[in-house]
Amino acid sequence: MLGYTASKRNITMFKKLLSWKTRVVDTVKMSLKSLALIWWTSPKLTILMLLTLVISSSLTAISAWLLKRLVNDVVVIVKTGNPLDNTTIVLGISCILCNILPFILEPGTGAIRSTLSDLLIADIDKKVMKQASKLTGLAYFDKSQFYDRLRFLQGNTTLPESTIWLLSSTLSNGITLISLLSLTIVISPFIPFAMVLVALPHLCAEYRHHKHAYDTTWDQMPESRQLGYFHGLLFNIKSVREIKLFNVGAHFINRYRELFDTVFKRVLSVKTSHTKSTVLFTLLHGVGLTLLYIYVVLISLQGKITVGDVAMYFSIVAGLQRTFWSLTQKAGQLMGSSIDFHTFWSFFELTPTLKTAASPQEFSHINRAVEFRNVSFRYPGSEETIFSNISFSINAGETLAIVGENGAGKTTLVKLLCRFYDPTAGQIFIDNIALHQYRLGSLRQKIAPVFQDFSHFFLTAGENIGIGDVEQVNNEPAVIQAAAQGQADTVISQLSDGYETLLGRHFDGGTDLSGGEWQKIAISRAFMRDAKILILDEPTAALDAESEHALFQRFKILTEGVTTLLISHRFSTVRMADRILVIDKGKILEEGTHEQLINKSGKYATLYGIQSEKYQS
């Protein structure tokens, strides 16, 4: 039994040692990544920073050593009555310079650090934006865990910068500490050993605190996102109208306060625990240094060390105390930051979820048809199947309309055709080539979408349209032509600065548009492209009947020869399609032209009759 207990204790100790080894390795890896980041940001400034760091960190020890030499020389001069020699004068001047130099270096070091910080934060922001653009599909955006990670990222955009300064502070303190401890060895080898022994428990406590703080922060990430949501509601133009009309501002403020109180209690518990441990280790540190003071005085009385040694010790002990205290804090925080850094860096390790071919083909046009073959789909993380084994085709140059009640899966078909997702089962083909065999960029370049929930870009009117083909964004004739095709030209002609007018109220000087006007901008944006596939998902929902009719008359001309997928609840729009699919609960119920479906007297005819009666009444 005793042997088993001892063995268990050994295993526990081994696990702890292994855990500490892992922490140290993780910290080293994180430090190297941080240094690599700052190096690529500005190699010259990084070298300057490291040089100033080494020089400034060494000055305390050099100053203490010079003081020891100076005091010993002065004592000899006083005892012997010898005149002041050049060596003593040089020592004195050197001591003065060592005390002045930090004040000279500090502004330069601050300027280097500030410049590097600005460059690094901008570089990190660009990396975040590039990584977001690399996530070619939407699968991550359907997961709440992704938004937890994104919230952490947004709240810690300065983490690499703060990690680097933690690292530089730790290195600086380390250089200072080693140089100072090497001087104390001259007095007694026991002193550096005792100081390290006093500092180690504090280092462990700092790491544990940071890990506890990280766990608490991560566990509360959903609540933090909710706090951000409640706060943002009162400033969002899309929600603020109803909030004021229903007078629910106070309700959301109360929801925010209740949630904040819950979150704050946990945070306060972490901070209280840290304060208690800090007070305890400060006391232990003070007691340890006091005992070392007494020890030095005793050995000096015994004549084991010189007056210069005593002066040196007393001059460096305050620096040692500050350095030890700072080092244990910074090193503990640095080890703890490795946890934060892993979470931060994990965003950059996200990989696209869409399948890619080893040698993808370029997509240029459709010769025969777009085909959905036995396609099934459910959204990532969901058990609900949107549709199962659905098959249909859109012939080259044909306009196919899809109708059905809300939730039937119409917009999901659009998302699959745009390759925002891959089917759960089955495949989509263009001219008998699977969609994932085409290079994604070339496929999307030939798709012109008008989404139901189209984007309001707070850019100029011209840029809003021009980004439909970003390579032609500054091609004024192309932008004007697209605006005319999408009926946005009449809207823009009434704006104060025409195509240079900033749209939206988000920035100073912006002009907001009505829903129908924004939709015309979105439609014009689609016309910027030399598209082979046109996707119209409720393209006229915000337009009045007259504008809708005029636009679709123009659509018939402009989209001739373009393969078009149309989704609409307005049967006056749908009946213009070459062919119509009726979808219900993920299944195709009916297929045919408007006249054929009316004659069938099925689901389509029923829905058409209901809408016709509504308009007639």
Secondary structure as GFF3:
##gff-version 3
##sequence-region A 1 617
A	DSSP	alpha_helix	2	41	.	.	.	ID=ss1
A	DSSP	alpha_helix	43	80	.	.	.	ID=ss2
A	DSSP	alpha_helix	86	134	.	.	.	ID=ss3
A	DSSP	three_ten_helix	140	142	.	.	.	ID=ss4
A	DSSP	alpha_helix	144	155	.	.	.	ID=ss5
A	DSSP	alpha_helix	159	187	.	.	.	ID=ss6
A	DSSP	alpha_helix	190	219	.	.	.	ID=ss7
A	DSSP	alpha_helix	221	233	.	.	.	ID=ss8
A	DSSP	alpha_helix	237	245	.	.	.	ID=ss9
A	DSSP	alpha_helix	249	301	.	.	.	ID=ss10
A	DSSP	alpha_helix	307	346	.	.	.	ID=ss11
A	DSSP	three_ten_helix	347	349	.	.	.	ID=ss12
A	DSSP	beta_strand	369	377	.	.	.	ID=ss13
A	DSSP	beta_strand	387	395	.	.	.	ID=ss14
A	DSSP	beta_strand	399	403	.	.	.	ID=ss15
A	DSSP	alpha_helix	410	417	.	.	.	ID=ss16
A	DSSP	beta_strand	425	430	.	.	.	ID=ss17
A	DSSP	beta_strand	433	434	.	.	.	ID=ss18
A	DSSP	three_ten_helix	435	437	.	.	.	ID=ss19
A	DSSP	alpha_helix	440	445	.	.	.	ID=ss20
A	DSSP	beta_strand	447	450	.	.	.	ID=ss21
A	DSSP	alpha_helix	461	466	.	.	.	ID=ss22
A	DSSP	three_ten_helix	467	472	.	.	.	ID=ss23
A	DSSP	alpha_helix	476	485	.	.	.	ID=ss24
A	DSSP	alpha_helix	489	493	.	.	.	ID=ss25
A	DSSP	three_ten_helix	498	500	.	.	.	ID=ss26
A	DSSP	alpha_helix	515	526	.	.	.	ID=ss27
A	DSSP	beta_strand	533	537	.	.	.	ID=ss28
A	DSSP	alpha_helix	545	558	.	.	.	ID=ss29
A	DSSP	beta_strand	563	567	.	.	.	ID=ss30
A	DSSP	alpha_helix	571	574	.	.	.	ID=ss31
A	DSSP	beta_strand	579	584	.	.	.	ID=ss32
A	DSSP	beta_strand	587	592	.	.	.	ID=ss33
A	DSSP	alpha_helix	594	600	.	.	.	ID=ss34
A	DSSP	alpha_helix	603	616	.	.	.	ID=ss35
###
